[in-house]
Amino acid sequence: MASSRSHQPRRITRREFLKLAAAGAVGALAGCCPTPQTSADIALVGGALIDGTGADPLPDAVVTIREGRIAAVGPRAQIDVPAGVRVIDVDGATILPGFINAHVHAAYDEDTLKAWAQGGVTTVRDMGAHGPYSAKLFDFRDQVLANPRCARLIAVGSFVNVPGGYPIVHWGGHAVTIDSPEDARQKVHQVIDDGANVIKTAIESGISFGQSGWPILSPAEAAAIVEAAHERDTPVSVHVTNSHDLKRALDAGMDDIAHMVTDRVPDELIARMAESNITWVPTLELWQGVSRNYQVSYGRSTISNLGRFVEAGGKVALGTDYAGAPNIDFDLGMPIHEIEWMQEAGMTAMQIIVAATKHAAHVCNLGQETGTLEVSKAADILVVDGDPLEDIQALTKTKMVFREGVSV
């Protein structure tokens, strides 16, 4: 695979991130965001438009922004640009929705969120804080939402799982623990009351970690988590890494699968997932790093599984598991390596863009707010030099980024 490092935004290692967090995360949690800014009325004219829905590109397009929302979008010949609007000519560029990384960790830091936004990723979904669970995590989320120069933060808070289950059993971390279906319902409602956008759980028996017999949710507990979350119109994302546990997740009615599994997925499970419209978030960048570090073949098997899922018509959302494992140099900003591996799995450039916009917004519970360039949605916009349908590396050639109409 050809290297794309010359076009990439800055990248940090896990160790570098920990140093950054030690220096600034405490201050961030205490509240350090600048005064919110207002957006100006803007018209982007002349570029090719890829709106995130999967529709064909629209040449010579216009997108107008008013009060942070998309006011109009369409062919230049059909859109009247109001007087007094700042007109920006983007001829030769491509206008897309801001990208979304639907699986990250360690996002409770303002500098990190700014780095994502500058790379064209206007929303991230943090899938579990590294520290103890606290409602203050959502206070920080609310503070950075007011700063459009930061990527929008979608937060689960912490895993909801049985005592000693994943991630505690492997990483020694933290989780909101439950001990019965009724306790699961109560804890899910509490986490949502505290402010969670999405509920995160795990069905992980340890097979992909070379172990077995880890504490795991019972079928009744898993179903209770889903039922309680759905009562509150909140989706549930589940950590799964092997086919045996995947079947249990599907039986429970989970909404998205937060990793591609590492063994070959049986055809019947592929078909069941595609038919059930459950979204897969592959995190190929994680598995490539794990394969390098631990000399396992997960990199190839996960790419193969993704290709088979896409061929079956399955729905994919982009996510990398940024900072989710030690000693892996994840992309911070545009996740171009994840995108390249998605392409290697057989996804077209348009399928990848939809996965990073419309489908990723869906798993973030933001489908009505962002993810596509449609009238009344938030003006989260990425403008890149060139045509990413012809050369996927164009996604790294950022010309402009807007979050809610404010230039990043």
C-alpha positions in Angstrom: 0.0 0.0 0.0 1.4 3.4 -1.0 2.2 5.7 1.9 0.0 8.8 2.5 2.1 10.3 5.3 3.0 13.4 3.3 -0.7 14.5 3.2 -1.6 13.5 6.8 -2.5 15.8 9.7 -0.3 15.3 12.7 -0.5 11.9 14.4 0.3 11.0 18.0 1.1 7.8 19.6 -0.6 6.4 22.7 2.4 7.4 24.9 2.4 10.9 23.5 -1.4 11.2 24.2 -0.9 10.1 27.8 1.7 12.9 28.2 -0.8 15.4 26.7 -3.6 14.2 28.9 -1.4 14.5 32.0 -0.6 18.0 31.1 -4.1 19.2 30.1 -7.0 16.8 30.7 -7.7 17.9 34.3 -7.9 21.5 33.3 -10.2 20.5 30.4 -12.6 18.7 32.7 -12.7 21.7 34.9 -13.9 23.8 32.0 -11.5 25.7 29.7 -13.4 26.2 26.5 -13.4 29.7 25.0 -16.4 31.9 24.5 -18.7 30.4 21.8 -18.5 31.9 18.4 -21.3 32.7 16.0 -21.2 31.7 12.3 -21.5 34.1 9.4 -23.8 33.7 6.4 -21.6 32.0 3.8 -22.1 30.5 0.3 -19.7 27.9 -1.0 -19.9 28.0 -4.8 -18.4 26.1 -7.8 -17.2 22.9 -6.2 -18.4 19.4 -6.8 -20.9 18.3 -4.1 -20.9 14.8 -2.5 -23.8 15.1 0.0 -23.2 11.9 2.0 -26.4 10.1 1.0 -24.7 8.0 -1.7 -26.2 10.1 -4.5 -24.1 10.9 -7.6 -21.8 13.9 -7.2 -23.3 17.3 -8.2 -20.9 19.5 -10.3 -20.8 23.3 -9.9 -22.8 23.2 -6.7 -23.8 25.8 -4.1 -24.2 25.3 -0.4 -25.4 28.3 1.6 -25.0 28.5 5.4 -27.2 30.6 7.7 -26.9 30.7 11.5 -24.9 27.5 11.5 -27.3 25.5 9.5 -27.5 24.5 5.8 -29.9 27.0 4.2 -29.8 25.7 0.6 -27.9 23.1 -1.4 -28.1 22.4 -5.1 -26.9 23.3 -8.6 -25.5 26.8 -9.0 -28.1 27.5 -11.7 -30.9 26.8 -9.3 -29.7 28.4 -6.1 -30.1 32.1 -5.4 -27.4 33.4 -3.2 -28.8 36.2 -1.0 -27.3 39.6 -1.0 -24.8 40.3 1.8 -23.7 36.6 2.0 -19.9 36.0 2.0 -19.3 34.0 -1.2 -16.3 31.6 -1.3 -15.4 30.1 -4.7 -14.2 26.5 -4.3 -13.9 25.7 -8.0 -11.8 22.5 -8.4 -12.6 21.3 -4.9 -15.1 18.8 -3.5 -17.6 19.7 -0.8 -18.5 16.9 1.6 -20.2 16.5 5.0 -17.7 16.7 7.9 -16.4 13.2 8.6 -17.3 11.2 11.7 -15.0 8.8 13.6 -17.6 6.6 15.4 -15.1 4.7 17.6 -12.5 6.6 19.6 -11.2 6.8 23.1 -9.3 9.4 25.1 -11.4 12.2 23.5 -11.9 14.2 26.7 -9.3 16.7 25.8 -9.8 20.0 23.9 -6.5 19.9 22.0 -7.3 16.4 20.7 -10.8 17.4 19.6 -9.3 20.4 17.8 -6.9 18.2 16.0 -9.7 16.0 14.7 -11.7 19.0 13.5 -8.7 20.5 11.7 -8.3 17.2 9.8 -11.9 17.3 8.7 -13.4 15.0 11.4 -16.2 17.2 12.8 -17.7 14.6 15.2 -16.2 11.7 17.2 -17.9 9.1 19.4 -15.9 8.3 22.5 -16.7 4.7 23.3 -15.5 4.6 27.0 -13.4 6.8 29.1 -10.2 5.4 30.5 -10.9 6.6 34.0 -13.7 6.0 36.5 -17.2 6.7 35.5 -18.5 10.1 36.4 -21.4 12.3 35.2 -18.7 15.0 34.9 -17.7 13.4 31.6 -20.9 14.7 30.2 -20.3 18.1 31.6 -17.1 18.3 29.6 -19.0 17.0 26.6 -21.4 19.9 26.9 -18.7 22.4 27.4 -16.8 21.5 24.2 -20.1 21.3 22.2 -20.1 25.1 22.7 -16.7 25.4 21.0 -17.2 24.8 17.2 -13.4 24.6 16.7 -13.5 21.3 18.6 -15.0 18.1 17.0 -18.4 17.4 18.3 -18.1 14.9 21.1 -20.6 12.0 21.4 -20.1 10.2 24.7 -21.1 6.9 26.2 -19.3 7.6 29.5 -18.3 4.0 30.4 -19.1 0.4 29.5 -22.1 -1.1 31.1 -21.2 -4.7 31.9 -21.0 -7.4 34.6 -18.4 -7.3 37.4 -15.0 -8.5 36.1 -16.2 -8.4 32.5 -14.5 -6.6 29.6 -12.7 -4.2 29.8 -11.9 -4.8 33.4 -10.8 -8.4 33.0 -8.1 -7.5 30.4 -7.2 -3.8 30.9 -8.0 -3.4 34.6 -10.2 -0.4 33.8 -13.6 0.7 34.9 -17.2 0.1 34.0 -20.7 0.6 35.3 -21.4 -2.8 36.7 -24.7 -4.7 36.8 -25.7 -8.0 38.4 -29.2 -8.8 37.1 -31.6 -7.8 34.3 -33.4 -5.4 36.6 -30.1 -3.8 37.7 -29.2 -3.5 34.1 -32.3 -1.5 33.3 -31.8 0.8 36.3 -28.1 1.4 35.5 -28.9 2.1 31.8 -31.5 4.6 32.8 -29.1 6.3 35.2 -26.4 6.6 32.6 -28.8 8.1 30.1 -30.1 10.5 32.9 -26.5 11.5 33.5 -26.2 12.5 29.8 -25.0 9.5 27.7 -25.7 9.8 24.0 -25.2 6.1 23.4 -25.0 3.0 25.7 -21.9 0.9 25.3 -21.6 -2.7 26.5 -19.5 -5.7 25.7 -20.1 -9.4 24.9 -16.5 -10.6 25.1 -15.7 -14.1 26.2 -11.9 -13.7 25.6 -11.4 -15.8 22.5 -9.7 -13.1 20.5 -7.4 -12.4 23.4 -6.3 -16.1 23.6 -8.4 -16.8 26.7 -11.8 -18.0 27.5 -14.4 -18.0 30.3 -14.4 -14.3 30.9 -17.4 -13.0 32.9 -20.1 -12.1 30.3 -23.6 -10.7 30.1 -26.4 -13.3 30.3 -28.9 -13.3 27.4 -31.5 -11.7 29.8 -29.0 -9.0 31.0 -28.0 -8.2 27.4 -31.6 -8.0 26.3 -32.5 -5.8 29.3 -29.7 -3.3 28.4 -31.1 -3.0 24.9 -34.7 -2.7 26.0 -34.0 0.0 28.6 -31.9 2.0 26.2 -34.5 1.8 23.4 -37.2 3.0 25.9 -35.2 6.2 25.9 -34.6 6.3 22.1 -30.9 5.6 22.8 -28.9 3.1 20.6 -26.6 0.4 22.1 -23.2 -0.3 20.7 -21.5 -3.6 21.7 -17.9 -4.6 21.8 -17.6 -8.0 20.1 -14.5 -9.6 18.6 -15.4 -13.2 17.7 -18.3 -14.9 15.9 -19.5 -16.8 18.9 -20.1 -13.7 20.8 -21.4 -11.9 17.7 -24.4 -14.3 17.6 -25.2 -13.5 21.2 -25.1 -9.8 20.4 -27.5 -10.2 17.5 -29.8 -12.3 19.6 -29.9 -9.4 22.1 -30.9 -6.8 19.4 -27.8 -4.6 19.6 -27.7 -1.6 17.2 -24.1 -1.6 16.1 -21.1 -3.9 16.4 -18.1 -2.0 17.6 -15.4 -4.1 16.0 -15.0 -6.4 13.1 -14.6 -9.9 14.5 -11.3 -11.6 14.1 -12.3 -15.1 13.0 -14.1 -15.9 9.8 -17.7 -14.9 10.2 -20.1 -17.7 9.1 -22.2 -16.8 6.0 -25.4 -17.1 7.9 -24.3 -14.4 10.5 -23.2 -12.1 7.7 -26.6 -12.5 6.0 -28.4 -12.0 9.3 -26.6 -8.8 10.1 -27.2 -7.4 6.7 -30.9 -8.3 6.7 -31.3 -6.8 10.2 -29.8 -3.5 9.1 -27.3 -3.6 12.0 -24.3 -1.4 11.5 -20.7 -2.7 11.7 -17.9 -0.4 12.8 -14.8 -2.3 11.7 -11.9 -0.6 13.5 -9.4 -2.0 10.9 -6.7 0.3 12.1 -6.8 -1.3 15.5 -6.6 -4.8 14.1 -3.7 -3.9 11.8 -1.8 -2.6 14.8 -2.6 -5.6 16.9 -1.4 -7.9 14.1 1.9 -6.0 13.9 2.4 -6.0 17.7 1.4 -9.5 18.5 2.1 -11.4 15.3 -1.4 -12.5 14.7 -3.4 -12.6 11.4 -6.3 -10.4 12.5 -5.4 -7.7 9.9 -6.2 -10.0 7.0 -9.2 -11.8 8.5 -10.9 -8.6 9.5 -10.5 -7.1 6.0 -11.9 -10.3 4.5 -14.9 -10.3 6.8 -15.6 -6.6 6.0 -15.5 -7.3 2.2 -17.9 -10.2 2.6 -20.3 -8.1 4.7 -20.3 -5.2 2.2 -20.9 -7.7 -0.7 -24.0 -8.9 1.3 -25.3 -5.4 1.4 -24.3 -4.7 5.0 -24.2 -1.2 6.5 -20.8 0.1 7.6 -19.8 3.1 9.8 -16.2 4.4 10.0 -14.4 4.0 13.3 -10.8 3.3 14.2 -10.7 2.6 18.0 -8.3 5.6 18.4 -6.3 5.2 21.7 -8.1 1.9 22.4 -5.0 -0.2 22.7 -1.4 0.6 23.7 1.6 1.1 21.3 -0.5 1.6 18.2 0.0 4.8 16.2 -3.6 5.7 15.4 -4.3 8.5 13.0 -5.4 11.7 14.7 -7.4 13.8 12.2 -8.5 12.3 8.9 -8.3 8.4 9.5 -6.7 7.8 6.1 -5.2 4.4 7.0 -8.7 3.1 8.1 -10.0 4.4 4.8 -7.3 2.7 2.8 -8.0 -0.6 4.5 -11.7 -0.2 3.9 -10.9 0.3 0.2 -8.7 -2.8 0.3 -11.7 -4.7 1.6 -13.5 -3.8 -1.6 -15.5 -0.7 -0.5 -15.8 2.0 -3.2 -14.8 5.5 -2.4 -18.5 6.5 -2.3 -19.3 3.7 0.1 -16.5 4.8 2.4 -17.7 8.4 2.3 -21.2 7.3 3.2 -19.8 5.1 6.0 -17.9 8.2 7.4 -20.8 10.5 7.2 -24.4 9.3 7.0 -23.9 5.8 8.6 -21.5 7.2 11.3 -24.1 9.9 12.1 -26.7 7.1 12.5 -24.7 5.1 15.1 -24.0 8.4 17.0 -27.8 9.0 17.2 -27.3 12.1 15.1 -28.9 11.2 11.8 -31.3 14.2 12.1 -28.5 16.7 12.9 -25.5 15.9 10.7 -23.9 13.3 8.4 -25.4 14.6 5.1 -25.5 18.0 3.4 -29.3 18.6 3.5 -31.3 21.7 4.3 -31.7 22.5 8.0 -29.0 20.2 9.1 -25.9 21.5 10.9 -23.4 23.1 8.6 -20.6 20.5 9.3 -18.7 20.7 6.0 -15.4 19.4 4.7 -13.9 21.0 1.5 -11.0 19.1 0.0 -8.7 19.8 -3.0 -9.5 17.3 -5.8 -11.9 14.5 -6.2 -11.9 11.7 -3.6 -13.9 9.4 -5.9 -10.9 9.4 -8.2 -8.2 9.5 -5.6 -9.1 8.7 -2.0 -6.0 10.6 -0.8 -7.8 13.8 -1.7 -9.5 13.5 1.7 -6.2 14.5 3.3 -5.9 17.7 1.2 -8.1 19.8 3.4 -9.0 23.3 2.1 -11.7 24.3 4.7 -13.6 22.7 7.5 -16.8 24.1 9.1 -18.5 22.9 12.2 -22.0 24.4 12.6 -21.0 27.1 10.1 -17.9 28.2 11.9 -14.6 27.9 10.0 -12.2 25.5 11.8 
